[in-house]
Amino acid sequence: MNPVAETTGLTVEVAGRLLLDGVDLTIRPGRITALVGPSGSGKTTTGRALLGAFPPGARVTGRIRVPGPGAVGYVPQHPAAVLHPVRRAGALLADIAALRPGTRRERRERVERALRQARLPDPGTVLRRYPHQLSGGQQQRVVLAQALLLGARLIVADEPTTGQDPVTRQGLVETLADVAAQGVAVVLLSHDHDVVRRLADETVLLKAGRVVRAGPTAEVLPAPAPPAPRRSA
């Protein structure tokens, strides 16, 4: 299976400080790859590099290969930041659908298909609302639907479960699993190891900008041992 995206020896330096130091990454279609590690480990820098975004003044060396324009989607931790505040969700999606040729019916069908892929509940109600009227989970799904409408072959999801209640977290896990099952590659940046164990096929552990371990999630992040049974007095 040919990779959707790759980095080889990716190094990012800002003002003499190494943010990434020779990161090699292979992302395959239909697979979920998690990037984990402590704050400052390079997860976000790596994820944003796949989007072609680097810190101001960055010196970048190595190689990055990603799909063409529009083929890499981004679901940020705070999705409201990338939604137009005075456009209803339905209008936002209709604008994107209109970027490709087709009849009004074909554009509507594309929007409906993207909503199904993003598993947006009660789309009729959601599409009539402005971003500030949506929950965090609904905002995430609208952003995801936008990326799918643009033909994304790779989705970068940045801490998508942070601050979410258990029901919303479970729904998002199922949504990302569904997206991957349809052949889209997913890169998950996360501190939530429980979610990573449930969702990711492969995991890359970063520390101080370097890959310290990579492989199947069960090997990189083995499940913690159950607590020892209490001894009766």
N, C-alpha and C positions, 0 to 999 in steps of 0.2 A: 504494500500500500504506500503510494508516494506521499511524502509529507505535504501538508498545506503550508507550513511555515517552518523556517529554521533560522537559528543564529549559530554562528561559528566564531569562537574567540571574541565574543562581543565585550568590548571594554569601553566604559564611559567614565570620563574624568572631568571634574569641575574644580577649577582653582586649585589644582594639585591634589585633590581628594578623589580616590577611586570609589565610584559608586558601583560599578560592575567590573569584574576582573576576569576576562576570558570565559564568559558564559557560553556554553554550548547547549542548545535546546532544539528538540525535534517535536513538532506538533503534527499529529496525523488526523485525517478526517474521521468523524464519528467517535473520537476519543476525548476524554476529559483529562486534562493535565493540570494538576494543582501545583502552585508555587507557594511554599511555606517557608517560615523562618521568622526570627524576631524582628522587631521594628528596626529599620535601617539595614536589613539584610540584602535589599536589592529587588524585592518582589515587585514593587510598583514601578521601579525604573525599567525592569525587564518587560513588564506588561505594557508599559507605555512605549517602549522601543518597538514592539510589534505594531503599534499604531503610527510609528514614525514620529513620535513626540519625545523630545529630549529637553532637559533643563537648559535655561539660557546659558550660553557660553560653554556648553559641553564639548569636549573633544571625544569623538567617537571613532573607534577603530574596530576591525573585525568585519564580519559579513552578516547581513540580515536579508532573508528572502521571505517575502510575504506575498499573498495574492494581490491582484490589482486594486485600483481605487474602488471604495465602497464595499470591498469584500472582507474587511475587518471591522467588526462592530464592537462597541464599547458600552458596557453597563457599569456606570460608576457607583461608588458607595452612596453618593447623594444624587440620585437621578434627576431631581427637580432642577439641578444646575444646568442640565443640558436640554430641558424642555422649554419651549417658548412660553413665557408666563401669561401672555394675553391671547393665546390661540388655544381653542378647545382641542382635546386629544384627537377627535375625529378629523378636524381640519389639518392637524399636523401630519397625520397618516395619509390623508388625501393628497396633500402637497407632495409627499414623497412618492406616492403611487403615480402622480402625474409626471414625474421625471422620466418615466418610460412610456413609449408610445402605446396606444391602445384605446379602445372605446371606453366610455364611462362605465359600462358594465364590466369590462375586463379589469379596470382599475379597482372597482368595488370588490370584485372577486379576489384580487390580489390582497387588498386590505383584510378581507375576511379570512383568507388563508393565513396571513401573518398573525392575526389575532388568535386563530386556533393553535398555531405553532407556539405562540407565547402563552397559551392557556389563560387568557384574560377572562375572568368571570364576569358575567353580566355586561358584555361589551356595549350593548345599546345604551345603557346608563353611563358607563365610563366615557364613551366617545363624546357625550354631550357636556362633559365637565372640563373645567380648566385644570391645569396641573396642580394648583394649590388645593383643589377640592378632592384630590385623589390621595389614597393612602400610599405609604412608601412602597408597599408591594405592588400596587396598581401602577405607580410611576415606573417601577422597574420593568414591568411587563410592557408598558407602552414604549419605553426605550428599546426593549428587546424586539418588539414588533417593528419598530422603525429600522433596526439593523437588518432584520430578516427581509423587509420590503426592499432594501437596497441590495439584496443578494449576498448577504454576508456568508462567507465560508468559514470564518473564524470569529468567535465571540470571546472578548476579554471581559471577564466579570470580576470587578474589584471589590472584595469584601462584601458580597451581596447579602449575606445573612446577618451582618453586624447590626445589632439593635432591633432585630425583628422578633416578633413573638413566635412561639413554637409552631403555631398553625401556618403563619406566613412563611416561616423558614422551611417547613416541610413542603409547602406548595412550590416554593422556588427550587428546592432540590428536585422535585418531580419535573418541573418545567425544564430545567437545564438537562436533565437526563433525557427527556423527550426530544429536545433540540439536537443533542448528540446522536440519538437513535436515528434521526433523519439525515445523518451524514455530515453535520456541521461540527467542526472542531471547537472545543471550549477550553480556554485557559482560565483557571480559577485561582485568584489571589485570595488567600484566606488565612486567618489565625484560628479558625474554628476546625480543629482537628477531627471532631466527631463528624462534621459535615463532609470533610475531605475523605474520611474513611468510607463513608456511605456512598460517595459520588464519584470520586476520581479513579480513573484507571491507572494512571501513573502520577507519581509525586516527585517534585524536585525540591530538595532542601537547600536553601541558600543561607549563607552566613558571611557577613562582611563583604558582600558582592561576589562571592564565589559559590559555585555548586559544590557542596560537600557530600551529597548523596543523591542518587536518582535511580528510579526503577519502579516496579509495581508498588502500589500504595501499601499493600499489606506488608511489604518488606521495609519500606522507608518509614512508615508510621504504624508499627504493629499495635494492635489493640492493647490497652493497659491490662495488666493482670487483675483479675477480680480480687476484692479485698479478702483477706484470710478470715475464715469463720471465727467468731468469738468463742473462746473457751468458757465453758460454764464454771462457775466458782466451785 
